[in-house]
């Protein structure tokens, strides 16, 4: 039985899927968070943009936030709900 050859760094196997061919998606950018470094729980107007009328938090695939921004957003919304700033 022959052994499979494996690339040491994996660069050869990934090279055909480079950004040139459009395999990897571009970095997500939310239209609401442009120019904002940290999401603050006191900014209730910004938080309302990420919550429909039912009060649920909008998912990443719809809002366009990155994973880090979504975690910050979740934490800020929970804090604002606790203080009664948003519903």
PyMOL commands that set and color helices and strands:
alter all, ss='L'
color gray80, all
select helices_A, chain A and resi 11-15+19-21+44-49+60-63+67-83
alter helices_A, ss='H'
color red, helices_A
deselect
rebuild
show_as cartoon
